[in-house]
């Protein structure tokens, strides 16, 4: 049984930890409000960008000479996966859920006999993936110094992806991130950005537009921006999801610390009572012997 002094130190230690987790929960809650607003404002823009590109692509007469970012290389051999996680921990299952989604996709690609290349955005994803897929990771990008997700950071990742595509280093690019739903729920996503996935074409508007200049010229300028836009959207979703997951994790940790303090306090009181009883028995026994 632990001594009274040890129990006292453990109670003080747990209470100190509880203060930290409670403070982290409050900070995450404050950051979540801003991150959620940014994510919700970014969704319509990225969706509209995709719809405009799909509308433009439907007007291209020469499909064979369409921009490669839109139509792809015509192959499905080499897959580049951009796994986007956080640079900081203590956020529950936020990073693990993205990694789990990505690993399922990796297994399918490798089982089909295709080549896999990985770019990790965020140190936590790199730490988890390098154990199993270290030989597949071709680049690791970290934005530890950035306080908030920015388009500048997203554009940096987008330019790296486009440069590798233009060099013929891959055929298909997919990004992995968490879509924010609420504080409790974040949904892991796998979104193909090269070539542009046409699965949303059915949901796009039936309205027809006339573009000036022609579709090819607009797409050549718009497609690279769309890559960065989709990556930026993923960063905003990740930012909100990370803070929501951290807020939930710190709330659970604070409650668990409170329960542990209660248990340790009961154990301390019982030990103290036992020590007092033992001393009384010794005093009474000594008095009787006299």
N, C-alpha and C positions, 0 to 999 in steps of 0.2 A: 504494500500500500504506500502511495506517495505521502511524503511528509507534509505538514501544514504549510511550511515555508514554500515547498515546491508547488502545492496547489494554489497558494496565494500568487506566486509568480505566473503560473499558467493562466489564472483568471485575468490578471493585469495584461498579459500578452494578448489574450483573445479579445479583450475589450479594446485594446489599442488597434488590433486588426479590424475590429468592427467599425471603429471610427473612420479608418482608411476606406473600407469598402462602401460605407455610407456616403463619404465625400465623393468617391468615384462615381457612385450611382447618380448623385446630384449633378455632377459635371457632365456625365453622359446624357442626362435628361435635358440639360440646357443645350448641348451640342446637337442632340437628336432633333429638336424643334427646327433648328436652322437647316440641318441636313435633309430632313423630310420635306421641307418646303422647296429646297433646291431640286430634289429628286422628282417631286410631283410637277414642278414647272418644266423640267427637262424632258419629261415623257412626251408631251404633245409635239415638241419641236423635232425630236428624233423620229417619231412616227410619221410626221408630215414630210420630213426629209426623205424617208424611205418611199412614201407614197408618190412623191414628186418624181423620184428616180424611176420607179416602176412605170409611171405614166409616160415618162420620157422614153423608156426602153421599148414600150409598146409601139412607139412611132418610128422606130428605126427600121428602115427598109432592108438594109444589108446586115442581117444578123451575124454573118460570118466575120465581118469587119468591125463588129461592136467593140467598145473598149474592154480590155481584158479584165479589169476590175469588176465589170458587170457580168461578162459571159464566162470568165475563167479561162484556163489554159486548154480546156477540153479533156483534161486528165483528172484522175482521182487517186493519184499514187502517193503523193507526199502531203501530209497534213501538219499544219502549224497550229498549235494550241496556245493561246494566250491566257494563262491562269492568273486571275486578279484577286489577290488577298490583301490583308492588312500588313502593316509594318509593326504593329503592336499587338500584344496578347491580352489576356484577361477579358475576353469577349465571348465566353461560352463556346458554342459549337459553330460560330460564324465561319472560321477558316476551315474547320474539318468538313463541314457540309459542302463547301466548294470543292475541296480536294477529293472528296468521295465521288461527287458528280464527275469530276475530271478523270479520275482513275477508271471509272466505269467506261467512259468514252475511249480512254487510252487502250484498255483491254480489247474493246471491239475493233479498234483500228489495227492493233498488232495481230489479233486473231485472224483478221482478213488478209494478213500478209502485206500490209501497207507500211510505209515509212512514217515515223512520228518525230516531230520536232516541237520543243516546248520553250516558250518564253514566260518567265514568271515575273509578275508585277506585284511586288510586296515580299518582304523577307520571310514572313511566316509560311507562305506557300512554297518558297524555295527550300526552306528547312525541312518541310515534310516530304517534298517530292524528290529531293536529291538522294534520299536513301535508296529508293527503288528505281527512279528514272534519271539518275544523275548523268548518265551518258547521253540522254535525249535532250537535256537542257542546253540550249545554245546561247541564252542571254538571261540575265537577271536584272531587273530594273527596280529601284527603290526610290520612294519619295518621302523618306523620313523627315526631311527638312520642311516639307510642305504641310502647313497647318490644315488646309482645306483642299478638296479636289478642285483642280483648275483645268480649263481648256488647254492651257499651255502644256501641262503635263500630259494630257491625253493626246495632244498633237505630236508630242515627242514620241510617244509609243506608236501612234499611227504612221509617222514617217519611217520609223524603223521597219514596221510591217510592210509598208508599200515598197521600200527599198529592197527588201529581201524578195518580195514578189516579182519586182521588175528584173531582178537578177536570176529569176527562175529557180529559187531555192525551195518553193513549195507550190502546191496546186490549190489547196483549200485551207482557209484560216477560220478558226472558231474561237470565240472568247468565252470565258467562264467567269461568272460573278453571281452575287446574290441579289435577287429582286426584293425590295422592301415591300412588305404587306402591312405589318404592324409590329409592335414591340416584341410580341411573342413569335411571330412567324416571318421568316425570310426564306424565299424559294430559290434554290440553286438553278441557274440558267446556263444553257449552252447555246450561243447565238452565232450562226455562221455569217461572217461579214465579207468574205471573199471566196468564191463569187457571190454576188448578192443573192440571198435566198428569196425565191419568188413565191413562197408559200403565202405571203400577205397579199398577193395580187388579186385574189378573189375578194378580199375585203376592201380593196382600194376603190376610190371613187370612180364612177362610170363617166364622169364629166370629161369632155375633151378640151384640150387647151392648144393654143397656137403659140409656139415658142420662137423667139428671136434672140440670137441666131439659131441655127439648126440644132437638132437634138444631140448630134455627135459632139459638137463643140461645147455645149452646155455640160454634157455628161463628163467630158474630159476634165472640166474644172470642178464639177460638183461631186464626183465619185470619191476623190481623195479626201475632201472635206467630210463626206459622209462616214468614211472610216473613222476619222478622228471624233466625229459627233457620236457615233455609236459607242466608241470606247469611253468618251466623256460621260455618256448616259450611264454606262456600266459603273464608272467610278462614283457617280452621284448616288446610284442605287446601293453600291457597296458602302459608301460613307454613312448613309442612313441606316443600313442593315447592321453595320458594325456598332454604331452607337446604341441602336435598339437592343442588340444582343448583349452588349456590355452592361447596359442599364438593367436588363433582366438578370444577368449573371451576378452582378454586384448586389442586387436586391435579394437574391437567393442566398448569397454569401453572408449578407448582413443578418438575415433571419437565422441562418445556420449558426452563426457566431453567437447570437442571442440565446439560442437553445443550448449551445455548448456552455455558455456562461452559467445558465441556470443549473445544468447538470453538475458542473464543477463546484458551484456554490453549495448545492445539496451535499456533494461529497465532502467538501471542506467542513461544513457544519457537522456532519456525522463524525468525521475524524476528530474534530475539535471536541465534540461531546464525548467521544470514546476516550480521548486523552484526559479530559476532566474527570470522567468516571474512574479511570484507572488511577489517577492521582488521589482521588477520594478514598478508593479502596485501600491504597497503600498507606494513607494517613490513618484510616480507621484500623487497619491491621496492625500498624505500628503502635497505636494507642492501646489496643487490646493486649498486645504482647507485654506492655509495660505493667 
